[in-house]
Amino acid sequence: MRREHQGKRDGGGEGNVGTWLPITLRGVGLTLPGLDKPCYDFDEFAGAVLSGSCAITPLARTGTPIRVAGQVPGDGDEHLVLPEKLLRRMTRASRFAHSAVTRALEDAGLTAGQISAGDAVLVVSSYQFALPETIALFERFEREGPAAVAFDYWVSTAPAAIASGMATNLGLQIPTLSLTGGCSTSMRAFELAASMVGRGEVDHAVVVGVDTPLEPLYLSATGHPGRSGHHASSLSGDPSDVRPHDEHQTGNAPAEGAAAVVLGRPGHRGSRTFEGEFQALSTRNGGRNPMGLGTPEPCAADLARLLRGAGLSLRDLAFFCDFAEGNRQLEDFLCDTLSALRRTLNDDEPLPLTSQEACFGHLPGAAGLLKVLASVLMLDQRRVAPTANLVTPYSRLPAQPVAGEPAPITDPARRTALTVGLSGGGDATSVLLRAV
């Protein structure tokens, strides 16, 4: 499936065949890993991203070789004003999502009633929703039979229960949409929701990505070496060994948490407003199996199509917030994609690279949304954040990863960010963002 916004923006120059849709980011809410407390606040997120700090911590889990992860201390629901009985029945993923959405609405200066008074939508993305609690229900079913489970699956752990529960518990009388897929799912959710707002189909969209994958099934896959000999996650016990863009790579750090945004139409202002415009393209690049990476050449061709449609070259990009996580297989895919993109465009302009995967870890259900938020931050601050934990840039990279300190964006022509979410199986969503 291919989805591209086509046409010509009013007043656009020759060759600007892509449609720049307006987007206003009104509020942000987070429930992210932290060293001693969760990262709830966007300013704290901004500080971590711009400093390249790492909140990955040692993981103590039996039955897995994974020894570091991005972990949310506590239950992540400390500020939720909901009945204790209700909180106890919520899954961990649901508590994270409730917390992030509540904070995003507060940050936007909006109540649930105000959101519900107009046309709006709630979009939830996740890789596996409430799988840990679903496993526990299966075990209870085996021990005690159907009556011991009753409606608990429907109301607590079914994939749609997170979205439906938030709508009910937070008073959001708006339709919901639950999306699942690979690690690009939340960027796809952003694309769909932002398109609805940009085209005037809704007044507001609330988007939240969430996952709690620090459980045996997920970790058994990320720590298992495939035929290539690579494993997705690091087996090191040192958080600083999670190094995207580095010569030394051991793998990513799986993470739990949630990120939420409130999107609105131009002129809708909140306490934290970013007004911009975007183009997006979702594609599938031919993964050889459900979790294969696909092929770099089609991925590069799609990026070239997006850039050409917007009338842009690499010279116009402030940075590329890319999909590197810290494992060599994915890093080599990035290198091959960028090399093919340069050949396709016949473009050898410098291109700053940045990745925030070592700041909080790899959070599959929210990874794409976090890239969007990091890109918005860097455009707003006119600084490219360093890649966390980067020591020695990988010699194969045909671009320039930022290390150490933020790199100022001094060229006024470089005002557009490119970010890409890549999923196993070859799914990809690519987004161009710029401030207005």
Secondary structure, 3 states (H helix, E strand, C coil): CCEECECCCCCCCCCCCECCEEEEEEEEEEEECCCCCCECCHHHHHHHHHHCCCCCEECCCCCCCCCEEECCCCCCCCCCCCCHHHHHHCCHHHHHHHHHHHHHHHHHCCCHHHHHHCCEEEEEEECCCCHHHHHHHHHHHHHHCHHHCCCHHHHHHCCCHHHHHHHHHHCCCCCEEEEECCCCHHHHHHHHHHHHHHCCCCCEEEEEEEECCCCHHHHHHHCCCCCCCCCCECCCCCHHHCCCCECCCCCECEECEEEEEEEECCCCCCCCCEEEEEEEEEEECCCCCCCCCCCHHHHHHHHHHHHHHCCCCHHHEEEEECCCCCCHHHHHHHHHHHHHHHHHHCCCCCCEEECCHHHHCECCCCHHHHHHHHHHHHHHHCEECCCCCCCCECCCCCCEECCCCCEECCCCCCCEEEEEEECCCCEEEEEEEEEC
